[in-house]
């Protein structure tokens, strides 16, 4: 395996990591939005 092949494999791995991290980020952003809404609901109950 030459340097080009190694770099291509690294790029493939990094691209897979980007996809995984992007998916995780999206899920966490959605969860954060839901939690922020729940905080508003609960705050309204005690104010």
Backbone as XML, in Angstrom:
<?xml version="1.0"?>
<chain id="A" units="angstrom">
  <residue number="1" name="UNK">
    <atom name="N" x="0.848" y="-1.177" z="0.000"/>
    <atom name="CA" x="0.000" y="0.000" z="0.000"/>
    <atom name="C" x="0.901" y="1.251" z="0.000"/>
  </residue>
  <residue number="2" name="UNK">
    <atom name="N" x="0.698" y="2.091" z="-1.006"/>
    <atom name="CA" x="1.540" y="3.282" z="-1.082"/>
    <atom name="C" x="0.896" y="4.451" z="-0.332"/>
  </residue>
  <residue number="3" name="UNK">
    <atom name="N" x="1.605" y="5.556" z="-0.331"/>
    <atom name="CA" x="1.164" y="6.734" z="0.437"/>
    <atom name="C" x="-0.209" y="7.225" z="-0.021"/>
  </residue>
  <residue number="4" name="UNK">
    <atom name="N" x="-0.456" y="7.179" z="-1.327"/>
    <atom name="CA" x="-1.753" y="7.621" z="-1.865"/>
    <atom name="C" x="-2.888" y="6.766" z="-1.312"/>
  </residue>
  <residue number="5" name="UNK">
    <atom name="N" x="-2.692" y="5.452" z="-1.300"/>
    <atom name="CA" x="-3.721" y="4.541" z="-0.788"/>
    <atom name="C" x="-3.976" y="4.786" z="0.700"/>
  </residue>
  <residue number="6" name="UNK">
    <atom name="N" x="-2.919" y="5.020" z="1.432"/>
    <atom name="CA" x="-3.052" y="5.288" z="2.865"/>
    <atom name="C" x="-3.853" y="6.571" z="3.086"/>
  </residue>
  <residue number="7" name="UNK">
    <atom name="N" x="-3.521" y="7.613" z="2.316"/>
    <atom name="CA" x="-4.245" y="8.882" z="2.447"/>
    <atom name="C" x="-5.715" y="8.733" z="2.058"/>
  </residue>
  <residue number="8" name="UNK">
    <atom name="N" x="-5.986" y="7.958" z="1.015"/>
    <atom name="CA" x="-7.372" y="7.732" z="0.607"/>
    <atom name="C" x="-8.157" y="7.003" z="1.701"/>
  </residue>
  <residue number="9" name="UNK">
    <atom name="N" x="-7.537" y="6.025" z="2.322"/>
    <atom name="CA" x="-8.181" y="5.302" z="3.423"/>
    <atom name="C" x="-8.442" y="6.237" z="4.601"/>
  </residue>
  <residue number="10" name="UNK">
    <atom name="N" x="-7.475" y="7.110" z="4.877"/>
    <atom name="CA" x="-7.657" y="8.076" z="5.964"/>
    <atom name="C" x="-8.808" y="9.025" z="5.654"/>
  </residue>
  <residue number="11" name="UNK">
    <atom name="N" x="-8.891" y="9.477" z="4.421"/>
    <atom name="CA" x="-9.964" y="10.377" z="4.007"/>
    <atom name="C" x="-11.315" y="9.673" z="4.140"/>
  </residue>
  <residue number="12" name="UNK">
    <atom name="N" x="-11.402" y="8.433" z="3.725"/>
    <atom name="CA" x="-12.633" y="7.659" z="3.851"/>
    <atom name="C" x="-13.049" y="7.551" z="5.318"/>
  </residue>
  <residue number="13" name="UNK">
    <atom name="N" x="-12.078" y="7.276" z="6.170"/>
    <atom name="CA" x="-12.368" y="7.174" z="7.602"/>
    <atom name="C" x="-12.816" y="8.495" z="8.183"/>
  </residue>
  <residue number="14" name="UNK">
    <atom name="N" x="-12.168" y="9.569" z="7.777"/>
    <atom name="CA" x="-12.559" y="10.895" z="8.266"/>
    <atom name="C" x="-13.946" y="11.280" z="7.766"/>
  </residue>
  <residue number="15" name="UNK">
    <atom name="N" x="-14.248" y="10.941" z="6.520"/>
    <atom name="CA" x="-15.585" y="11.230" z="5.996"/>
    <atom name="C" x="-16.656" y="10.457" z="6.764"/>
  </residue>
  <residue number="16" name="UNK">
    <atom name="N" x="-16.364" y="9.216" z="7.109"/>
    <atom name="CA" x="-17.307" y="8.428" z="7.906"/>
    <atom name="C" x="-17.483" y="9.053" z="9.285"/>
  </residue>
  <residue number="17" name="UNK">
    <atom name="N" x="-16.405" y="9.543" z="9.859"/>
    <atom name="CA" x="-16.488" y="10.209" z="11.162"/>
    <atom name="C" x="-17.324" y="11.471" z="11.072"/>
  </residue>
  <residue number="18" name="UNK">
    <atom name="N" x="-17.167" y="12.222" z="9.999"/>
    <atom name="CA" x="-17.950" y="13.448" z="9.813"/>
    <atom name="C" x="-19.433" y="13.121" z="9.736"/>
  </residue>
  <residue number="19" name="UNK">
    <atom name="N" x="-19.792" y="12.096" z="8.986"/>
    <atom name="CA" x="-21.195" y="11.701" z="8.871"/>
    <atom name="C" x="-21.742" y="11.301" z="10.234"/>
  </residue>
  <residue number="20" name="UNK">
    <atom name="N" x="-20.988" y="10.525" z="10.965"/>
    <atom name="CA" x="-21.416" y="10.075" z="12.289"/>
    <atom name="C" x="-21.580" y="11.253" z="13.247"/>
  </residue>
  <residue number="21" name="UNK">
    <atom name="N" x="-20.598" y="12.149" z="13.249"/>
    <atom name="CA" x="-20.661" y="13.311" z="14.140"/>
    <atom name="C" x="-21.796" y="14.249" z="13.746"/>
  </residue>
  <residue number="22" name="UNK">
    <atom name="N" x="-22.052" y="14.388" z="12.461"/>
    <atom name="CA" x="-23.152" y="15.239" z="12.005"/>
    <atom name="C" x="-24.492" y="14.671" z="12.458"/>
  </residue>
  <residue number="23" name="UNK">
    <atom name="N" x="-24.626" y="13.368" z="12.379"/>
    <atom name="CA" x="-25.862" y="12.717" z="12.824"/>
    <atom name="C" x="-26.044" y="12.902" z="14.329"/>
  </residue>
  <residue number="24" name="UNK">
    <atom name="N" x="-24.978" y="12.707" z="15.076"/>
    <atom name="CA" x="-25.031" y="12.897" z="16.523"/>
    <atom name="C" x="-25.382" y="14.337" z="16.860"/>
  </residue>
  <residue number="25" name="UNK">
    <atom name="N" x="-24.771" y="15.278" z="16.167"/>
    <atom name="CA" x="-25.038" y="16.691" z="16.404"/>
    <atom name="C" x="-26.509" y="17.017" z="16.156"/>
  </residue>
  <residue number="26" name="UNK">
    <atom name="N" x="-27.053" y="16.502" z="15.067"/>
    <atom name="CA" x="-28.462" y="16.755" z="14.742"/>
    <atom name="C" x="-29.373" y="16.204" z="15.831"/>
  </residue>
  <residue number="27" name="UNK">
    <atom name="N" x="-29.109" y="14.995" z="16.285"/>
    <atom name="CA" x="-29.927" y="14.386" z="17.335"/>
    <atom name="C" x="-29.827" y="15.186" z="18.629"/>
  </residue>
  <residue number="28" name="UNK">
    <atom name="N" x="-28.628" y="15.633" z="18.972"/>
    <atom name="CA" x="-28.447" y="16.401" z="20.196"/>
    <atom name="C" x="-29.115" y="17.767" z="20.097"/>
  </residue>
  <residue number="29" name="UNK">
    <atom name="N" x="-29.085" y="18.372" z="18.920"/>
    <atom name="CA" x="-29.751" y="19.660" z="18.721"/>
    <atom name="C" x="-31.259" y="19.505" z="18.877"/>
  </residue>
  <residue number="30" name="UNK">
    <atom name="N" x="-31.807" y="18.424" z="18.349"/>
    <atom name="CA" x="-33.242" y="18.157" z="18.494"/>
    <atom name="C" x="-33.601" y="17.920" z="19.956"/>
  </residue>
  <residue number="31" name="UNK">
    <atom name="N" x="-32.773" y="17.154" z="20.650"/>
    <atom name="CA" x="-33.020" y="16.889" z="22.061"/>
    <atom name="C" x="-32.923" y="18.182" z="22.868"/>
  </residue>
  <residue number="32" name="UNK">
    <atom name="N" x="-31.957" y="19.018" z="22.554"/>
    <atom name="CA" x="-31.790" y="20.290" z="23.232"/>
    <atom name="C" x="-33.024" y="21.166" z="23.046"/>
  </residue>
  <residue number="33" name="UNK">
    <atom name="N" x="-33.549" y="21.185" z="21.842"/>
    <atom name="CA" x="-34.749" y="21.970" z="21.559"/>
    <atom name="C" x="-35.935" y="21.470" z="22.399"/>
  </residue>
  <residue number="34" name="UNK">
    <atom name="N" x="-36.095" y="20.163" z="22.483"/>
    <atom name="CA" x="-37.177" y="19.589" z="23.285"/>
    <atom name="C" x="-36.989" y="19.922" z="24.762"/>
  </residue>
  <residue number="35" name="UNK">
    <atom name="N" x="-35.757" y="19.836" z="25.237"/>
    <atom name="CA" x="-35.492" y="20.137" z="26.642"/>
    <atom name="C" x="-35.723" y="21.624" z="26.944"/>
  </residue>
  <residue number="36" name="UNK">
    <atom name="N" x="-35.365" y="22.497" z="26.025"/>
    <atom name="CA" x="-35.613" y="23.921" z="26.218"/>
    <atom name="C" x="-37.117" y="24.197" z="26.311"/>
  </residue>
  <residue number="37" name="UNK">
    <atom name="N" x="-37.883" y="23.525" z="25.483"/>
    <atom name="CA" x="-39.340" y="23.683" z="25.529"/>
    <atom name="C" x="-39.887" y="23.170" z="26.857"/>
  </residue>
  <residue number="38" name="UNK">
    <atom name="N" x="-39.367" y="22.062" z="27.318"/>
    <atom name="CA" x="-39.817" y="21.497" z="28.609"/>
    <atom name="C" x="-39.461" y="22.444" z="29.754"/>
  </residue>
  <residue number="39" name="UNK">
    <atom name="N" x="-38.284" y="23.057" z="29.687"/>
    <atom name="CA" x="-37.901" y="24.034" z="30.710"/>
    <atom name="C" x="-38.888" y="25.190" z="30.730"/>
  </residue>
  <residue number="40" name="UNK">
    <atom name="N" x="-39.282" y="25.668" z="29.550"/>
    <atom name="CA" x="-40.270" y="26.757" z="29.480"/>
    <atom name="C" x="-41.596" y="26.341" z="30.118"/>
  </residue>
  <residue number="41" name="UNK">
    <atom name="N" x="-42.027" y="25.112" z="29.824"/>
    <atom name="CA" x="-43.286" y="24.611" z="30.386"/>
    <atom name="C" x="-43.206" y="24.549" z="31.916"/>
  </residue>
  <residue number="42" name="UNK">
    <atom name="N" x="-42.126" y="24.003" z="32.432"/>
    <atom name="CA" x="-41.986" y="23.843" z="33.865"/>
    <atom name="C" x="-41.819" y="25.202" z="34.572"/>
  </residue>
  <residue number="43" name="UNK">
    <atom name="N" x="-41.099" y="26.101" z="33.921"/>
    <atom name="CA" x="-40.925" y="27.432" z="34.489"/>
    <atom name="C" x="-42.271" y="28.146" z="34.567"/>
  </residue>
  <residue number="44" name="UNK">
    <atom name="N" x="-43.093" y="27.982" z="33.562"/>
    <atom name="CA" x="-44.412" y="28.605" z="33.555"/>
    <atom name="C" x="-45.279" y="28.077" z="34.698"/>
  </residue>
  <residue number="45" name="UNK">
    <atom name="N" x="-45.077" y="26.840" z="35.086"/>
    <atom name="CA" x="-45.866" y="26.259" z="36.170"/>
    <atom name="C" x="-45.504" y="26.840" z="37.528"/>
  </residue>
  <residue number="46" name="UNK">
    <atom name="N" x="-44.265" y="27.273" z="37.684"/>
    <atom name="CA" x="-43.854" y="27.753" z="39.025"/>
    <atom name="C" x="-43.834" y="29.277" z="39.132"/>
  </residue>
  <residue number="47" name="UNK">
    <atom name="N" x="-44.040" y="29.953" z="38.041"/>
    <atom name="CA" x="-44.011" y="31.421" z="38.074"/>
    <atom name="C" x="-45.394" y="31.958" z="38.333"/>
  </residue>
</chain>
